[in-house]
Amino acid sequence: MKAGRKIHANSAIRLIEETVFLLRSAPAALLSFYYTGTVPFVLGLLYFWADMSRSANAFQYNAAAALGLALLYVWMKVWHTLFACQVKARICGRLQYPWSLRRIASIAATQALIQSTRFGVIPLAALMMIPFGHCYAFYQNAAAHDAAEGQRVNATCKWAWQQAGLWPRQNHLLIGIYWLFGIAIFLNVSMAAIVIPQLIETLFGVHSIFTLSGLHLILNTTFWIAMLGITYLFLDPLIKTSYVLRCFYGSVRQSGEDLRLELKQIAAAGIKMTGGLLIAMMCLSPPAHAAAPPAGFGPRALDRAIEETLKKREFTWRMPRESIRPEEQADKGPLAAAVAWLVETIGKGIKKIGQWIKQFQKWLDSLLPQPKQQTGTAGENWTTPVRMMLIVLLVMLLAVLAYVCVRILRRRRTGAVEAVRAAPVPTPDLNDESLTADDLAVNTWLTLAGELAEKGQLRLAARALYLATLANLAERNLITLEVHKSNREYERELKRRAHEYQDLISIFSGCLNFFERIWYGMHQIARTDFDGYAADHQRIMAFAEK
């Protein structure tokens, strides 16, 4: 229970992000399930509202029209359930239960009975007589109940209420966010429906009912019902998908469906990798009668030749700019270059301060009135006291600034002394699986990796480099560090947030595969392999800093 709460209790924004990603990556057939049922009901509601509010003979057939609208409502709710089942099938990566006439009939009867009560319960919940968030989530969850034998009223109500009670903070955040989002959609759609016909009339001279109505359009209730229907068509698929994800995360706490899905994906990836390795070995293996390669053309000689070629001048433009040392600083040592830069910077600062003082003095002279040339009485020469007063004020201001600077320096010295007296941070145990990337800073991880590599502990150094890379990507907001996330989840998150950097994603995937082979498997790591692995991590950090 605690683990589940930790994973999903405070992730309303991430749930919405996952919802948008799921709908964007889904085929058009997925949304067709939703709009097949919803569009007829919205059109029927719009026609019913316009006819009942304008027709003089509406009382003669209002019962039949209301019955037709109710049937369209049941039709819509059945298709909402079908849409939720398709979304869950896409999340789980498995086929749906077979659709039989008996199962569809049970869904229609259950949804008609449950969803018909929302017109009385939701308004009462909005008045805070009963919990609104639980009631709203209950009706959304009822449409997402998926069972092999169909839906039954008791089982569906019990399951939907259990899921509605999970993570109330997340539920209310979802309702609030979608409420604000719905208001924004409604305002945009309404403004577009008012402004676009006016633009068409202005540019092309085409008149329409919107332009002929003028300001009376705002007083037409049918217009606002149409705008609400369009807003519902845009917003409701997101809400349905979010609550399907909530129900999925709530049900997997007992069923473990997410673990089985992840293991299935790992097994499928392993089969593909094994098949690719077998094909590569068959293609690259020399025939039995082939002659042995010459002594000068081994793997080490080939690597040496590649390194020598890349060091040539015509290929250095491909290297990172910070790794190329300027030629004008090649003869000067690092200490001499640092001293020269410091002296030059101090000189420029002193000149700049002198210029600022002169400009301030000129500004003060321009503010003060200039004395007259003719001679006068002693009482007329009032500029001297004013100048003296300004000088006194400047001296007091400088004294206050000096006092503030002294206080700041004292605090910094006190903080430095306390930092020296504090106990040193213990070196973390890299064999501990509970260790996370945010336990240390990026530079600390890199320093630790260098120390372990010098000692020959390449396996631990590889993990330190991997944690440093995760911490660096988290600082750049390319991933979000969480205790429950796996390495593959970080990879998928990086693909989603940094999809424009395909080179960064491919390098990270290669480093991840190498790290998992040496950390979770029996793969022995050589020094050359580790150096290549470290170079890839440097490239990842260089990409992340762009």
SEKOLTI-71956 format. One record per residue (C-alpha): y, z, x. Coordinates in steps of 0.5 Angstrom, whole numbers, plus 500, padded with zeros to 3 digits. Layout:
! residues N
(site (Y,Z,X))
...
This chain:
! residues 546
(site (500,500,500))
(site (505,502,506))
(site (503,495,509))
(site (504,491,503))
(site (511,495,502))
(site (513,494,509))
(site (512,486,509))
(site (515,484,502))
(site (519,490,499))
(site (525,488,503))
(site (525,480,503))
(site (528,477,497))
(site (532,473,501))
(site (526,470,505))
(site (522,470,498))
(site (528,465,496))
(site (527,461,503))
(site (520,460,502))
(site (521,458,495))
(site (526,453,497))
(site (521,450,503))
(site (515,450,498))
(site (519,446,493))
(site (522,441,498))
(site (515,440,501))
(site (511,439,495))
(site (510,432,492))
(site (514,430,486))
(site (507,431,482))
(site (508,438,482))
(site (515,438,479))
(site (513,433,474))
(site (508,439,471))
(site (514,443,470))
(site (519,438,467))
(site (514,435,462))
(site (514,441,458))
(site (521,443,459))
(site (525,437,458))
(site (522,436,451))
(site (524,443,449))
(site (531,442,452))
(site (532,436,448))
(site (529,439,442))
(site (534,445,442))
(site (540,441,443))
(site (538,436,437))
(site (537,442,433))
(site (543,446,435))
(site (547,440,434))
(site (544,438,427))
(site (544,445,424))
(site (551,446,426))
(site (554,439,423))
(site (549,437,418))
(site (551,438,411))
(site (544,438,408))
(site (541,442,414))
(site (539,448,409))
(site (534,443,406))
(site (530,442,412))
(site (531,448,417))
(site (525,451,416))
(site (521,445,418))
(site (526,444,424))
(site (525,451,426))
(site (517,450,426))
(site (518,444,430))
(site (522,447,435))
(site (517,453,436))
(site (512,448,437))
(site (516,445,443))
(site (517,452,446))
(site (509,453,446))
(site (508,446,449))
(site (514,448,454))
(site (510,455,456))
(site (503,452,457))
(site (506,447,462))
(site (510,453,465))
(site (503,456,466))
(site (500,449,469))
(site (506,449,474))
(site (505,456,476))
(site (497,454,477))
(site (499,448,481))
(site (504,452,485))
(site (499,458,487))
(site (494,452,489))
(site (499,449,494))
(site (500,456,497))
(site (492,458,497))
(site (490,451,499))
(site (485,451,495))
(site (483,447,488))
(site (484,449,481))
(site (479,452,476))
(site (477,446,472))
(site (481,444,466))
(site (477,445,460))
(site (479,444,453))
(site (477,452,451))
(site (481,454,457))
(site (488,450,455))
(site (487,453,448))
(site (486,460,451))
(site (493,459,455))
(site (497,456,449))
(site (495,462,444))
(site (496,467,450))
(site (503,464,452))
(site (505,463,444))
(site (503,471,443))
(site (506,474,449))
(site (512,469,450))
(site (515,470,443))
(site (516,477,444))
(site (521,476,449))
(site (527,474,444))
(site (527,481,442))
(site (525,485,448))
(site (530,481,453))
(site (536,483,449))
(site (534,490,448))
(site (532,491,456))
(site (539,488,457))
(site (542,493,453))
(site (539,498,458))
(site (535,501,453))
(site (528,499,457))
(site (528,497,464))
(site (531,490,464))
(site (528,488,471))
(site (521,490,469))
(site (521,486,463))
(site (524,480,466))
(site (518,480,471))
(site (513,481,466))
(site (514,475,462))
(site (515,471,468))
(site (508,474,471))
(site (505,472,465))
(site (506,465,466))
(site (503,465,473))
(site (496,469,471))
(site (491,464,473))
(site (484,466,471))
(site (477,462,471))
(site (476,463,464))
(site (483,462,462))
(site (488,467,459))
(site (487,473,455))
(site (492,477,452))
(site (490,484,454))
(site (488,482,461))
(site (494,478,462))
(site (499,483,459))
(site (495,488,464))
(site (496,484,470))
(site (503,482,469))
(site (505,489,468))
(site (502,491,474))
(site (505,486,478))
(site (512,487,475))
(site (512,494,477))
(site (511,492,485))
(site (517,492,489))
(site (523,494,484))
(site (528,493,489))
(site (526,486,491))
(site (525,484,484))
(site (532,486,482))
(site (535,483,488))
(site (532,476,486))
(site (535,477,479))
(site (542,478,481))
(site (542,472,486))
(site (539,467,481))
(site (544,470,476))
(site (550,468,481))
(site (546,462,483))
(site (546,460,476))
(site (553,461,474))
(site (555,457,480))
(site (550,451,477))
(site (553,452,470))
(site (560,452,473))
(site (559,446,477))
(site (555,442,472))
(site (561,443,467))
(site (566,441,471))
(site (563,435,473))
(site (562,433,466))
(site (569,434,464))
(site (572,431,471))
(site (567,425,472))
(site (569,421,465))
(site (576,422,466))
(site (575,419,473))
(site (572,413,470))
(site (577,412,465))
(site (582,412,470))
(site (579,408,475))
(site (575,403,471))
(site (579,404,464))
(site (572,406,460))
(site (573,410,454))
(site (567,415,452))
(site (566,421,447))
(site (568,426,453))
(site (575,423,454))
(site (577,421,447))
(site (575,429,445))
(site (580,431,450))
(site (581,439,450))
(site (577,439,443))
(site (571,438,448))
(site (572,445,450))
(site (571,448,443))
(site (565,444,442))
(site (559,449,442))
(site (554,443,443))
(site (557,441,449))
(site (556,448,452))
(site (549,448,450))
(site (548,442,453))
(site (551,445,460))
(site (546,451,459))
(site (540,447,458))
(site (542,443,465))
(site (543,449,468))
(site (536,451,466))
(site (533,445,468))
(site (536,446,475))
(site (535,453,476))
(site (528,455,472))
(site (523,452,477))
(site (526,456,483))
(site (525,462,479))
(site (518,461,477))
(site (516,459,484))
(site (519,465,486))
(site (515,470,481))
(site (509,466,483))
(site (510,468,490))
(site (511,475,488))
(site (504,475,484))
(site (501,472,490))
(site (503,477,495))
(site (502,483,490))
(site (495,480,488))
(site (493,479,496))
(site (493,487,497))
(site (486,488,494))
(site (483,481,494))
(site (485,479,502))
(site (486,472,500))
(site (492,471,505))
(site (487,473,510))
(site (482,468,508))
(site (487,463,508))
(site (489,464,515))
(site (482,464,517))
(site (481,458,514))
(site (487,454,517))
(site (485,457,524))
(site (478,455,523))
(site (480,448,521))
(site (485,448,527))
(site (479,450,532))
(site (475,444,529))
(site (480,439,530))
(site (482,442,537))
(site (474,442,539))
(site (473,434,536))
(site (479,432,540))
(site (477,435,547))
(site (470,432,546))
(site (473,425,545))
(site (478,426,551))
(site (472,428,555))
(site (468,422,553))
(site (474,418,554))
(site (476,421,561))
(site (469,422,564))
(site (467,417,569))
(site (461,413,569))
(site (455,415,573))
(site (455,409,577))
(site (462,410,579))
(site (464,411,586))
(site (467,418,588))
(site (475,417,589))
(site (478,417,596))
(site (480,424,599))
(site (487,423,598))
(site (487,422,591))
(site (485,429,588))
(site (489,433,583))
(site (493,437,588))
(site (495,430,592))
(site (497,427,585))
(site (501,434,583))
(site (504,434,590))
(site (506,426,589))
(site (509,428,582))
(site (513,434,585))
(site (516,430,591))
(site (518,424,586))
(site (522,428,581))
(site (526,431,587))
(site (529,425,589))
(site (536,423,587))
(site (535,418,582))
(site (531,423,578))
(site (535,429,578))
(site (540,428,572))
(site (534,430,568))
(site (534,437,571))
(site (538,442,567))
(site (545,442,570))
(site (545,450,572))
(site (539,449,576))
(site (543,444,581))
(site (547,447,586))
(site (554,444,588))
(site (554,440,594))
(site (561,443,596))
(site (558,450,596))
(site (552,449,600))
(site (555,451,606))
(site (558,457,604))
(site (554,464,603))
(site (554,467,596))
(site (558,473,599))
(site (563,469,602))
(site (564,465,595))
(site (564,471,591))
(site (570,474,595))
(site (573,468,595))
(site (573,467,588))
(site (575,474,587))
(site (581,473,591))
(site (583,467,588))
(site (582,470,581))
(site (587,476,583))
(site (592,472,586))
(site (592,467,579))
(site (592,474,575))
(site (598,477,579))
(site (602,470,578))
(site (601,470,571))
(site (603,477,570))
(site (610,476,574))
(site (611,470,569))
(site (610,474,563))
(site (615,479,566))
(site (620,474,567))
(site (619,471,560))
(site (619,478,557))
(site (626,479,561))
(site (629,472,558))
(site (627,474,551))
(site (630,481,551))
(site (637,478,554))
(site (637,472,549))
(site (636,478,543))
(site (642,482,546))
(site (649,479,545))
(site (653,477,551))
(site (659,480,553))
(site (666,477,552))
(site (669,474,558))
(site (676,477,557))
(site (678,484,558))
(site (678,489,553))
(site (678,497,552))
(site (672,501,554))
(site (670,502,547))
(site (668,495,546))
(site (663,495,552))
(site (657,497,548))
(site (652,493,551))
(site (651,498,557))
(site (648,503,552))
(site (644,499,549))
(site (641,496,555))
(site (639,503,557))
(site (636,505,551))
(site (631,499,551))
(site (630,501,559))
(site (628,508,556))
(site (623,505,551))
(site (620,500,555))
(site (619,506,560))
(site (616,510,555))
(site (611,505,552))
(site (609,503,559))
(site (607,511,560))
(site (603,511,553))
(site (599,505,556))
(site (598,508,562))
(site (595,514,559))
(site (591,510,554))
(site (588,506,560))
(site (586,513,564))
(site (583,516,558))
(site (579,509,557))
(site (577,510,564))
(site (575,517,564))
(site (570,516,558))
(site (567,510,562))
(site (566,514,568))
(site (563,520,563))
(site (558,515,560))
(site (556,512,567))
(site (554,519,569))
(site (550,520,563))
(site (547,514,563))
(site (545,516,571))
(site (543,523,569))
(site (538,520,563))
(site (531,519,564))
(site (529,512,566))
(site (526,508,561))
(site (518,508,562))
(site (515,501,563))
(site (511,499,557))
(site (503,498,557))
(site (503,491,556))
(site (495,492,554))
(site (498,495,547))
(site (497,491,542))
(site (502,494,538))
(site (508,492,543))
(site (513,488,540))
(site (518,483,543))
(site (524,488,540))
(site (522,494,544))
(site (526,491,551))
(site (531,487,552))
(site (530,479,554))
(site (532,481,562))
(site (528,487,562))
(site (522,483,560))
(site (523,477,565))
(site (524,483,570))
(site (518,486,568))
(site (514,479,568))
(site (517,478,575))
(site (514,484,578))
(site (507,483,575))
(site (507,476,578))
(site (508,479,585))
(site (503,484,584))
(site (498,478,582))
(site (497,481,575))
(site (498,474,572))
(site (495,476,565))
(site (500,481,563))
(site (506,477,566))
(site (504,472,561))
(site (505,476,556))
(site (511,479,558))
(site (514,472,559))
(site (512,471,552))
(site (515,477,549))
(site (521,475,553))
(site (521,468,549))
(site (520,471,542))
(site (526,476,544))
(site (531,470,546))
(site (529,466,540))
(site (531,472,535))
(site (537,473,539))
(site (539,466,537))
(site (537,467,530))
(site (531,462,531))
(site (526,467,529))
(site (526,474,526))
(site (522,479,529))
(site (517,483,525))
(site (511,487,526))
(site (507,484,521))
(site (508,477,523))
(site (503,473,527))
(site (504,468,533))
(site (502,462,528))
(site (507,465,523))
(site (513,465,529))
(site (511,458,530))
(site (512,456,523))
(site (518,459,522))
(site (521,456,528))
(site (519,449,526))
(site (523,451,519))
(site (529,453,522))
(site (529,449,529))
(site (526,442,526))
(site (532,438,529))
(site (529,440,536))
(site (522,437,536))
(site (522,438,544))
(site (523,446,543))
(site (518,446,538))
(site (512,442,542))
(site (514,446,548))
(site (513,453,544))
(site (507,451,541))
(site (504,449,548))
(site (506,456,551))
(site (503,459,545))
(site (496,456,546))
(site (496,457,553))
(site (498,465,552))
(site (492,465,546))
(site (487,462,551))
(site (488,467,556))
(site (490,473,552))
(site (485,473,547))
(site (480,469,550))
(site (476,469,557))
(site (480,463,560))
(site (482,465,567))
(site (489,464,569))
(site (491,460,576))
(site (497,461,580))
(site (499,454,579))
(site (498,454,571))
(site (502,461,571))
(site (508,457,574))
(site (508,451,569))
(site (507,456,564))
(site (513,460,566))
(site (517,454,567))
(site (516,452,560))
(site (519,459,558))
(site (525,457,562))
(site (526,451,558))
(site (525,454,551))
(site (531,459,553))
(site (535,453,556))
(site (534,450,549))
(site (535,456,545))
(site (542,457,549))
(site (545,450,546))
